[in-house]
Amino acid sequence: KSASCGEATRAFTGFAPVSDPRLIVAVMIDEPGARFRASLERDFKGARVAWFTDLGGVPFEPEITRVVNANRKVFADLGCIVEQAEPDFTGVGEAFATLRHLSYHSSYATLARDNPTMFKDTVKWEIAEAERQSSADVAKAMARQARLYVETARFFEKYEYFVLPVTQVEPFDIATEYPTSVNGVAMPTPATRSRPSVGSTASRSSMRPPAKSRMRSGSG
């Protein structure tokens, strides 16, 4: 049986068709562009700011969290209501890795097969991991991604801003391909070694929050 685009959208993302403006596809902006020409000046008194907790157990180097947390007073001085809060990131790291493997395979598998010397080992590893995954693995990851979309949309109904680190580590030597540990926590695979915090890369890639919401970082 064939499915309409609306039915497919509901099945794969958990969202209703875009006729329901509250559940519009998460990567779309449904606001007029003119609003972005308006002044950024405003009174922040009472603005609700969510301050990250641990992003589902993502490790950070102490200096990263120190810099971010040192800026909490800035928001409080502006009159913001700052609370420790974040969406539920349980299982998001695993879903991210699964979908990342799939993305690498879709983009580079053929090229890497035809031109193996042009690709580094980490890319080949991503492709190989994708080939080991089952359709059930991908479906599970997509379901977790869809649930995060919905939960994040609800999260931003309460909070205007979400402050969190945008990287796990300080700058490292150019000769180091990737960190093998973060604050004493081993990064055993290329995916975990190169995966930045769920709240940052997640938002840029497979776990983007609704575009109409605004994610802010206190680390720069």
Secondary structure, DSSP 8 states (H G I E B T S, - for coil): ----HHHHHHHHHS---TTSGGG--TT---S-GGGGGS------TT-EEEE---TTT----HHHHHHHHTTHHHHHHTT-EEEE-----TTHHHHHHHHHHHHHHHHHHHHHHH-GGGS-HHHHHHHHHHHH--HHHHHHHHHHHHHHHHHHHHHHHH-SEEE--S-SS----TT-SS-SEETTEE--SHHHHH---HHHHHHHTTT---TTS--B-TT-
